[in-house]
Amino acid sequence: MSNRRSSRQSSSAPRISDDQMIDLVTKLRQILPEIGQRRRSDKVSASKVLQETCNYIRSLNREVDNLSERLSQLLESVDEDSPEAAVIRSLLM
Amino acid sequence: MSTYNMVKQEFIKKWITTLHMLDCSVEHPLNVTERKNAIKLSSDIAMAAARSGSTVWSRALISRSGNKTANKPVARRILKKARNRLKNRCLTLRRNGNFTAKSGVRKRTELLKSLVPGGELIKNKDYLIRETLDYIVYLRAQVDVMRTVAAVDSVTGNLTNDNK
């Protein structure tokens, strides 16, 4: 990552630049197919893209939480001597 | 092997390490909640440690996780190792107190900053976006791996090789 500080102050325009938006959208499109529906390259709604991104991050975090819960319960309920237990134990705890 | 697969592999390696280390440092037996927190914590540390670069989010995540492991010296060791590796890349960040949230883009940018670890420290929007994309890739890898492991119980004995 470059060392450049924003000594050129980000211009007084409060919006993220179009280039950055397009870049972000392109990359997100590979991850979130829903965004790709409105193909207006010049007028991509920055607000919408940011919202989708935030929603996506939140849902991923929620999923990590749920999966942690599930894994925890899995370890609780798994029968001590079963092959699953051995596998999981060798992988996890 | 695709970059994404490499990310997942790296995450798996780190996760196995962090799980074992945390496991050694806690008192058994754990209740379900304690175990869940340990799994999640080790997973987050692993995700950040897998990112061998000078990203803001990974350092912020490690530092955030450090607060949760105050009582676990072994966990602190992992974090220290990870911190030292990242410390050498100099990248200073400054707190920017000037952002005021307005509606639309500005407000949602603020929201994004609150979701990406360390985001509130990033002043440059271009940089924020790059951090976000990087963070999402690793977050996704974390979810994919955990999902696969959680599915073990339904594929008895059939653990596929690409998750070893």
Interface residues (C-beta under 8 A of the other chain):
Chain A: M1 N3 R4 R5 S6 S10 P14 R15 I16 S17 Q20 D23 L24 K27 L28 I31 A46 S47 L50 Q51 T53 C54 Y56 I57 R58 L60 N61 E63 V64 D65 L67 S68 E69 R70 L71 S72 Q73 L74 L75 E76 V78 P83 E84 V87 I88 L91 L92 M93
Chain B: I16 L19 H20 D23 V32 T33 R35 K36 N37 I39 K40 S43 D44 G53 S54 T55 R89 C90 L91 T92 R94 K102 G104 V105 R106 R108 T109 L111 L112 L115 V116 K123 N124 K125 D126 Y127 I129 R130 T132 L133 Y135 I136 L139 R140 Q142 V143 M146 R147 V149 A150 V152 D153 T156 G157 L159
